[in-house]
Amino acid sequence: MPDVVTRARPDFSRRDAELRELMDDPDCDPGALRRTYARFDVVNSLLAGWSTTYRRRILPLAGPGRPLTLLDVGSGGGDIPRALARWAHRDGLDLRITGVDPDARALEWAAARTARWSVRRPHLAPPVFRRTTSRELVAAGETFDVVISNHLLHHLDPEHVQELVADSERLARRLVVHNDLVRSPGAYRLYSVGVLPLTPGSFLRTDGLRSLRRAYVPHELRALAGPGWAVRPGTFAHQQLVRDRSLPVQTHGPR
């Protein structure tokens, strides 16, 4: 499918909220959607930086004899929960992971992929996936030690970012990390070329470029989140909206 978003020169001084990702269309090509989910394992392992986030932010929360519970909001194809489960087992951490997503297509893929994954790793406790939302979890009174999301914020309009922030404050007892893209022309140019080997038959290139145009910049996220939250740099073209109840709040960060 031609990538129409690369034929113009995007204006990165503002967020392009009118763009929509192809995979968000309920009538999108199901084969291309499955190939996109399948390749998230590679893209996120290369770019999203969760191994570093796990090592620096999640693993230090472990205590002897006590499990750690983690919620992934908008878990998509489930690659982040599966990676966290592997790392936790390696480190002897009893990490109990729940992934939630309102999209039945994502849940179906995540459940099927995780079932196959578990056959090869019977010694690992697999993540649990549920079709629900953060708002519904709050209403049910559920809480977790850690709440995370990956590449979710840019999908949300400002009022929905604020709703997610409010939900996260209620759901997380210890730590929140929302990992997302940073809008920038440099990242746009590099991704448009670097992702080409992975793109055939998928939405990865078109949707990735649209995501970068929809993404927030740090000062925009900081203003939306308000007191108690910090925006910290992530890996390549990423930032993290963080609430850590064990540390003093930092109000400065990248702009």
C-alpha positions as a LaTeX table, in Angstrom:
\begin{tabular}{lrrr}
\hline
Residue & $x$ (\AA) & $y$ (\AA) & $z$ (\AA) \\
\hline
Met1 & 0.00 & 0.00 & 0.00 \\
Pro2 & 1.51 & 3.39 & $-0.91$ \\
Asp3 & 2.56 & 5.45 & 2.06 \\
Val4 & 0.86 & 8.74 & 1.36 \\
Val5 & 2.19 & 10.38 & 4.51 \\
Thr6 & 5.73 & 10.56 & 3.12 \\
Arg7 & 4.79 & 12.54 & $-0.01$ \\
Ala8 & 4.33 & 15.78 & 1.87 \\
Arg9 & 6.55 & 17.67 & 4.27 \\
Pro10 & 4.93 & 17.33 & 7.68 \\
Asp11 & 4.81 & 20.23 & 10.08 \\
Phe12 & 6.30 & 18.98 & 13.34 \\
Ser13 & 5.63 & 22.21 & 15.21 \\
Arg14 & 2.17 & 20.87 & 16.04 \\
Arg15 & 0.60 & 17.50 & 16.69 \\
Asp16 & $-1.32$ & 16.13 & 13.70 \\
Ala17 & $-4.35$ & 14.89 & 15.61 \\
Glu18 & $-6.43$ & 14.26 & 12.48 \\
Leu19 & $-4.29$ & 11.36 & 11.27 \\
Arg20 & $-5.49$ & 7.86 & 12.07 \\
Glu21 & $-3.46$ & 4.68 & 11.98 \\
Leu22 & $-4.54$ & 2.02 & 9.49 \\
Met23 & $-4.58$ & $-0.73$ & 12.12 \\
Asp24 & $-7.14$ & 1.23 & 14.17 \\
Asp25 & $-9.66$ & 0.82 & 11.35 \\
Pro26 & $-12.02$ & $-2.04$ & 12.31 \\
Asp27 & $-12.26$ & $-2.91$ & 8.60 \\
Cys28 & $-8.53$ & $-2.99$ & 7.90 \\
Asp29 & $-6.89$ & $-5.93$ & 6.12 \\
Pro30 & $-6.76$ & $-8.72$ & 8.77 \\
Gly31 & $-3.69$ & $-10.32$ & 7.21 \\
Ala32 & $-1.74$ & $-7.06$ & 7.30 \\
Leu33 & $-2.90$ & $-6.51$ & 10.88 \\
Arg34 & $-1.62$ & $-9.93$ & 11.98 \\
Arg35 & 1.73 & $-9.33$ & 10.29 \\
Thr36 & 1.95 & $-5.95$ & 12.05 \\
Tyr37 & 1.30 & $-7.52$ & 15.46 \\
Ala38 & 3.87 & $-10.23$ & 14.72 \\
Arg39 & 6.60 & $-7.72$ & 13.90 \\
Phe40 & 6.02 & $-5.59$ & 16.99 \\
Asp41 & 8.23 & $-8.08$ & 18.84 \\
Val42 & 11.19 & $-7.00$ & 16.72 \\
Val43 & 10.40 & $-3.28$ & 16.46 \\
Asn44 & 9.77 & $-2.83$ & 20.18 \\
Ser45 & 12.79 & $-4.89$ & 21.19 \\
Leu46 & 14.98 & $-2.67$ & 19.00 \\
Leu47 & 13.46 & 0.75 & 19.71 \\
Ala48 & 11.19 & 0.90 & 22.76 \\
Gly49 & 13.82 & 0.31 & 25.45 \\
Trp50 & 11.82 & $-1.90$ & 27.80 \\
Ser51 & 14.80 & $-4.02$ & 28.85 \\
Thr52 & 16.39 & $-0.89$ & 30.30 \\
Thr53 & 13.14 & 0.25 & 31.90 \\
Tyr54 & 12.64 & $-3.17$ & 33.46 \\
Arg55 & 16.18 & $-3.24$ & 34.85 \\
Arg56 & 16.19 & 0.33 & 36.18 \\
Arg57 & 12.61 & 0.85 & 37.33 \\
Ile58 & 10.73 & $-2.42$ & 37.78 \\
Leu59 & 13.29 & $-4.92$ & 39.06 \\
Pro60 & 14.38 & $-2.68$ & 42.00 \\
Leu61 & 10.80 & $-2.83$ & 43.33 \\
Ala62 & 11.08 & $-6.56$ & 44.01 \\
Gly63 & 11.03 & $-7.66$ & 47.63 \\
Pro64 & 11.75 & $-11.08$ & 49.18 \\
Gly65 & 8.76 & $-13.39$ & 49.33 \\
Arg66 & 6.34 & $-10.92$ & 47.78 \\
Pro67 & 4.98 & $-11.02$ & 44.22 \\
Leu68 & 4.91 & $-7.87$ & 42.13 \\
Thr69 & 1.79 & $-7.16$ & 40.07 \\
Leu70 & 1.97 & $-5.26$ & 36.78 \\
Leu71 & $-0.71$ & $-3.92$ & 34.44 \\
Asp72 & $-0.02$ & $-3.14$ & 30.77 \\
Val73 & $-2.71$ & $-0.78$ & 29.47 \\
Gly74 & $-3.33$ & $-1.13$ & 25.72 \\
Ser75 & $-1.24$ & $-4.28$ & 25.53 \\
Gly76 & $-1.87$ & $-4.87$ & 21.81 \\
Gly77 & $-0.20$ & $-8.05$ & 20.59 \\
Gly78 & 1.26 & $-8.74$ & 24.03 \\
Asp79 & 4.96 & $-8.60$ & 23.14 \\
Ile80 & 5.89 & $-6.34$ & 26.08 \\
Pro81 & 4.17 & $-8.56$ & 28.71 \\
Arg82 & 5.85 & $-11.66$ & 27.24 \\
Ala83 & 9.26 & $-10.00$ & 27.31 \\
Leu84 & 8.74 & $-8.86$ & 30.91 \\
Ala85 & 7.75 & $-12.40$ & 31.90 \\
Arg86 & 11.00 & $-13.78$ & 30.42 \\
Trp87 & 13.18 & $-11.23$ & 32.17 \\
Ala88 & 11.41 & $-11.66$ & 35.49 \\
His89 & 11.86 & $-15.43$ & 35.39 \\
Arg90 & 15.54 & $-15.02$ & 34.57 \\
Asp91 & 15.98 & $-12.75$ & 37.60 \\
Gly92 & 13.90 & $-14.83$ & 39.99 \\
Leu93 & 11.21 & $-12.15$ & 40.25 \\
Asp94 & 7.63 & $-13.27$ & 40.87 \\
Leu95 & 6.03 & $-10.82$ & 38.43 \\
Arg96 & 2.31 & $-11.32$ & 37.77 \\
Ile97 & 1.37 & $-9.56$ & 34.56 \\
Thr98 & $-2.02$ & $-8.51$ & 33.24 \\
Gly99 & $-2.47$ & $-6.98$ & 29.79 \\
Val100 & $-5.67$ & $-5.14$ & 28.93 \\
Asp101 & $-6.95$ & $-3.87$ & 25.60 \\
Pro102 & $-10.45$ & $-2.94$ & 24.37 \\
Asp103 & $-9.73$ & $-4.27$ & 20.85 \\
Ala104 & $-10.92$ & $-7.87$ & 20.46 \\
Arg105 & $-8.55$ & $-8.38$ & 17.50 \\
Ala106 & $-5.54$ & $-7.53$ & 19.65 \\
Leu107 & $-6.71$ & $-9.79$ & 22.47 \\
Glu108 & $-7.28$ & $-12.70$ & 20.10 \\
Trp109 & $-3.78$ & $-12.32$ & 18.66 \\
Ala110 & $-2.15$ & $-11.88$ & 22.07 \\
Ala111 & $-3.89$ & $-14.92$ & 23.54 \\
Ala112 & $-3.03$ & $-17.16$ & 20.57 \\
Arg113 & 0.59 & $-16.00$ & 20.39 \\
Thr114 & 1.04 & $-16.37$ & 24.16 \\
Ala115 & $-0.43$ & $-19.89$ & 24.11 \\
Arg116 & 2.17 & $-20.95$ & 21.53 \\
Trp117 & 4.86 & $-19.10$ & 23.47 \\
Ser118 & 3.91 & $-20.95$ & 26.67 \\
Val119 & 4.25 & $-24.36$ & 25.03 \\
Arg120 & 7.94 & $-23.60$ & 24.49 \\
Arg121 & 8.31 & $-22.10$ & 27.97 \\
Pro122 & 6.21 & $-24.24$ & 30.36 \\
His123 & 8.33 & $-23.08$ & 33.31 \\
Leu124 & 7.19 & $-19.44$ & 32.88 \\
Ala125 & 3.99 & $-17.95$ & 34.27 \\
Pro126 & 2.34 & $-16.44$ & 31.17 \\
Pro127 & 0.73 & $-12.99$ & 31.13 \\
Val128 & $-3.05$ & $-12.84$ & 31.45 \\
Phe129 & $-4.94$ & $-10.80$ & 28.84 \\
Arg130 & $-8.34$ & $-9.21$ & 29.40 \\
Arg131 & $-10.66$ & $-7.17$ & 27.21 \\
Thr132 & $-11.29$ & $-4.13$ & 29.37 \\
Thr133 & $-10.13$ & $-0.54$ & 29.96 \\
Ser134 & $-8.31$ & 1.36 & 32.67 \\
Arg135 & $-11.53$ & 3.20 & 33.50 \\
Glu136 & $-13.37$ & $-0.10$ & 34.07 \\
Leu137 & $-10.56$ & $-1.39$ & 36.27 \\
Val138 & $-10.76$ & 1.74 & 38.40 \\
Ala139 & $-14.52$ & 1.30 & 38.74 \\
Ala140 & $-13.93$ & $-2.29$ & 39.88 \\
Gly141 & $-11.47$ & $-1.12$ & 42.55 \\
Glu142 & $-8.51$ & $-3.04$ & 41.14 \\
Thr143 & $-4.93$ & $-1.97$ & 41.88 \\
Phe144 & $-1.46$ & $-3.07$ & 40.79 \\
Asp145 & 2.07 & $-2.35$ & 41.97 \\
Val146 & 3.13 & $-1.13$ & 38.51 \\
Val147 & 1.15 & 0.30 & 35.60 \\
Ile148 & 2.75 & 0.67 & 32.18 \\
Ser149 & 1.82 & 1.37 & 28.59 \\
Asn150 & 3.77 & 1.32 & 25.35 \\
His151 & 2.96 & 3.54 & 22.36 \\
Leu152 & $-0.48$ & 4.34 & 23.73 \\
Leu153 & $-0.34$ & 8.07 & 24.50 \\
His154 & $-0.08$ & 9.23 & 20.88 \\
His155 & $-3.35$ & 7.40 & 20.12 \\
Leu156 & $-5.13$ & 9.56 & 22.68 \\
Asp157 & $-6.49$ & 13.08 & 22.40 \\
Pro158 & $-5.46$ & 15.43 & 25.24 \\
Glu159 & $-8.59$ & 14.84 & 27.33 \\
His160 & $-8.08$ & 11.08 & 27.08 \\
Val161 & $-4.43$ & 11.43 & 28.10 \\
Gln162 & $-5.65$ & 13.20 & 31.21 \\
Glu163 & $-8.18$ & 10.42 & 31.84 \\
Leu164 & $-5.42$ & 7.82 & 31.55 \\
Val165 & $-3.25$ & 9.83 & 33.95 \\
Ala166 & $-6.10$ & 9.95 & 36.48 \\
Asp167 & $-6.80$ & 6.24 & 36.07 \\
Ser168 & $-3.11$ & 5.39 & 36.46 \\
Glu169 & $-2.89$ & 7.33 & 39.71 \\
Arg170 & $-5.71$ & 5.19 & 41.11 \\
Leu171 & $-4.53$ & 1.88 & 39.70 \\
Ala172 & $-0.82$ & 2.03 & 40.57 \\
Arg173 & 0.40 & 1.62 & 44.13 \\
Arg174 & 4.09 & 2.22 & 43.37 \\
Leu175 & 5.08 & 3.09 & 39.81 \\
Val176 & 3.62 & 4.26 & 36.48 \\
Val177 & 5.61 & 4.32 & 33.23 \\
His178 & 3.88 & 5.38 & 30.01 \\
Asn179 & 6.45 & 4.90 & 27.25 \\
Asp180 & 5.75 & 6.72 & 24.00 \\
Leu181 & 7.19 & 8.39 & 20.93 \\
Val182 & 8.49 & 11.94 & 20.65 \\
Arg183 & 7.37 & 13.98 & 17.64 \\
Ser184 & 10.42 & 15.05 & 15.65 \\
Pro185 & 11.49 & 15.35 & 12.00 \\
Gly186 & 14.72 & 13.47 & 12.66 \\
Ala187 & 12.94 & 10.42 & 14.05 \\
Tyr188 & 10.47 & 10.56 & 11.16 \\
Arg189 & 13.22 & 10.51 & 8.55 \\
Leu190 & 15.21 & 7.74 & 10.23 \\
Tyr191 & 12.20 & 5.51 & 10.86 \\
Ser192 & 10.92 & 5.91 & 7.29 \\
Val193 & 14.10 & 4.27 & 6.01 \\
Gly194 & 15.15 & 2.04 & 8.91 \\
Val195 & 11.90 & 0.12 & 9.16 \\
Leu196 & 11.76 & $-0.82$ & 5.45 \\
Pro197 & 13.09 & $-4.40$ & 5.86 \\
Leu198 & 10.21 & $-5.21$ & 8.22 \\
Thr199 & 7.36 & $-3.52$ & 6.41 \\
Pro200 & 6.26 & $-5.78$ & 3.51 \\
Gly201 & 2.65 & $-6.83$ & 3.93 \\
Ser202 & 2.17 & $-4.88$ & 7.16 \\
Phe203 & 1.12 & $-1.45$ & 8.43 \\
Leu204 & 4.45 & $-0.82$ & 10.18 \\
Arg205 & 5.79 & 1.99 & 8.02 \\
Thr206 & 2.60 & 3.93 & 7.36 \\
Asp207 & 1.34 & 3.64 & 10.93 \\
Gly208 & 4.75 & 4.31 & 12.47 \\
Leu209 & 5.12 & 7.55 & 10.52 \\
Arg210 & 1.60 & 8.61 & 11.39 \\
Ser211 & 2.33 & 7.82 & 15.03 \\
Leu212 & 5.34 & 10.12 & 15.00 \\
Arg213 & 3.20 & 12.93 & 13.62 \\
Arg214 & 0.51 & 12.31 & 16.25 \\
Ala215 & 3.01 & 12.07 & 19.12 \\
Tyr216 & 3.37 & 14.66 & 21.86 \\
Val217 & 6.56 & 16.49 & 22.77 \\
Pro218 & 7.73 & 16.58 & 26.41 \\
His219 & 6.36 & 19.97 & 27.40 \\
Glu220 & 2.93 & 19.02 & 26.02 \\
Leu221 & 2.83 & 15.83 & 28.09 \\
Arg222 & 4.08 & 17.65 & 31.17 \\
Ala223 & 1.28 & 20.18 & 30.91 \\
Leu224 & $-1.35$ & 17.47 & 30.44 \\
Ala225 & $-0.16$ & 15.29 & 33.31 \\
Gly226 & 0.21 & 17.98 & 35.97 \\
Pro227 & 1.80 & 17.75 & 39.45 \\
Gly228 & 3.31 & 14.48 & 40.61 \\
Trp229 & 4.39 & 13.42 & 37.13 \\
Ala230 & 7.73 & 13.71 & 35.33 \\
Val231 & 8.63 & 13.41 & 31.65 \\
Arg232 & 11.95 & 11.64 & 31.26 \\
Pro233 & 13.95 & 10.71 & 28.17 \\
Gly234 & 13.66 & 7.18 & 26.83 \\
Thr235 & 15.54 & 5.40 & 24.08 \\
Phe236 & 15.65 & 6.56 & 20.45 \\
Ala237 & 12.71 & 8.90 & 19.72 \\
His238 & 11.01 & 7.93 & 22.99 \\
Gln239 & 9.98 & 9.62 & 26.21 \\
Gln240 & 8.43 & 8.33 & 29.42 \\
Leu241 & 5.66 & 9.85 & 31.48 \\
Val242 & 6.50 & 8.61 & 34.97 \\
Arg243 & 4.93 & 8.67 & 38.41 \\
Asp244 & 7.16 & 7.03 & 41.01 \\
Arg245 & 5.81 & 7.20 & 44.55 \\
Ser246 & 9.18 & 6.18 & 46.02 \\
Leu247 & 11.15 & 9.11 & 44.56 \\
Pro248 & 10.98 & 12.91 & 44.77 \\
Val249 & 9.09 & 14.40 & 41.83 \\
Gln250 & 11.29 & 15.94 & 39.14 \\
Thr251 & 9.65 & 18.79 & 37.30 \\
His252 & 12.37 & 19.36 & 34.75 \\
Gly253 & 13.14 & 17.27 & 31.69 \\
Pro254 & 13.72 & 17.41 & 27.94 \\
Arg255 & 11.84 & 19.97 & 25.91 \\
\hline
\end{tabular}
